[in-house]
Amino acid sequence: METVVSGIRSTGNLHLGNYYGAIQNFVKMQHEYNCYFFIADLHSLTTHPTPANLHANVKSVLIEYLAAGIDPEKATIYVQSDVPEVAELYLYLNMNAYLGELERATSFKDKVRANPDNVNAGLLTYPVLMAADILIHKATKVPVGKDQEQHLEMARTFGNRFNRLYDSEYFPEPYAFNFSSNLVKIPGLDGKGKMGKSEGEGNAIFLSDSPEVIMKKVKRAVTDAGPTVENQTKPDEIQNLFDLMKVVSAPDTITHFDNLYNTMQIRYGDLKKQLADDMIIATAPIRERIADIAADADYLRKVANLGADKARESAQKTIKEVREIIGFKRF
């Protein structure tokens, strides 16, 4: 059975981008693959969360993983920092990751532009830690969003470089994996790019958002004055709303509003209300489970401990073999 690895940063509640871009696939994969799904709390340190926020965010992601349908009996769910072997492999891979290639990473350049006062080494070596997350379990399939494809290519580079340096074929090559034909990128409500926690509260619809909050956020989504000619190409902010409809609405609903747009009869208020209603329906089952799971502290502790034990068993085997390949042997 092939191994799948993926994780989500613990920087706040999960949103529709996380669900449709990743977690929906996680739920399908757990029945067919050897799956490791982790909560990336080490990655979140690049933004310097307070201890209280870090713990609360890890807990909320764990709750929402479970509420979304990931089964701890079928997949290994664990907190990244509970597996110290990841940090050790990160160190070894960093020794053969070069400044130039790390500085060229698109995500690093984006982060530097967005946060020029917080250009820390963790941001620079983020792809190396991601590679360690994947390679520690010798995964071959990684369900990542489109924005992470470059990082996955770098993970292959670091694994292959290790193999060449030590004349081994130890690490397999991991590739992007999705149950659909294309990697999914969920747009945000601000009309500028992907949905994300770091883009501001109004940009993302969280799985835990109440119906009232969802309606309010969608109503505030960026639009324009409307089409001026028939069959006009939709500007980015309008195309974003239609792209969101594609993941939560019925095909005939999308066709209906598409026809209204193409014939210059679109009313954005109607479009937004329909989109919000469909988002509320899509997230309702998850929202209900979140409340139930959050109330069971013993169950959450049991899941976290089980996942840590299973993940460490795999990681310890890898680190033992990697140390031997490098030449670290006990006298």
Secondary structure, DSSP 8 states (H G I E B T S, - for coil): --EEEEEEE-SS--BHHHIIIIIHHHHHHTTTSEEEEEEEHHHHGGG---HHHHHHHHHHHHHHHHHTT--TTTSEEEEGGG-THHHHHHHHHHTT--HHHHHT-HHHHHHHHH-TT---HHHHTHHHHHHHHHHTTT-SEE---GGGHHHHHHHHHHHHHHHHHTT---S---EE--SSSS----B-TTSSSB--GGG-GGG--BTT--HHHHHHHHHTS---S--SSTT----HHHHHHHHHHHHHS-HHHHHHHHHHHHTT---HHHHHHHHHHHHHHHHHHHHHHHHHHHT-HHHHHHHHHHHHHHHHHHHHHHHHHHHHHHT----
